Amino acid sequence: MAVKIRLKRMGKIRAPYYRVVVMDGRKKRDGRAIEEIGKYHPTEEPSLIDIDSERAQYWLSVGAQPTEQVAALLKVTGDWQKFKGLPGAEGTLRVKGVSAEDAAEARAAAVKAAEDEAEKRKAKASEAAAAATEEKAPADAPAEEPADETNAG
């Protein structure tokens, strides 16, 4: 059996994402896979490449052939260099980075949103308490019976 490591397309039209799968080379592109070893989202910035290195090394060692696209992904993650024993096994994978300023702004926005939410809850609670006291007050007062004018005679 000719085992290949290739991409299985998923997602909507013009919004693709892929799974890196191990499958028989004679199967359809999106057919049943032997094993899923990773995922690839090319539309994100930077692209998400998440490959299980241990499983990729295993399948390469038993003779699975990667397609050109998967070979390029393996080079980016460093798995191909590790398999071939080449230098640069750390790969060139870029990770989504968050600068310190962006992180501080996000924290400040989260704190402000939490404070606003707490104020809204307090206001609602005080309104509910005021409504409850208003409902109790008429109930405590003695109720007067309306004068029946038809029997007043």
Salt bridges, closest charged atoms under 4 A:
ASP24 OD2 - ARG26 NH2 3.05
ASP30 OD2 - ARG29 NH2 2.93
GLU35 OE2 - ARG55 NE 2.86
GLU36 OE2 - ARG19 NH1 3.17
GLU44 OE1 - LYS96 NZ 3.86
GLU45 OE2 - ARG94 NH2 3.13
ASP116 OD2 - LYS112 NZ 3.76
GLU117 OE2 - ARG121 NE 3.91
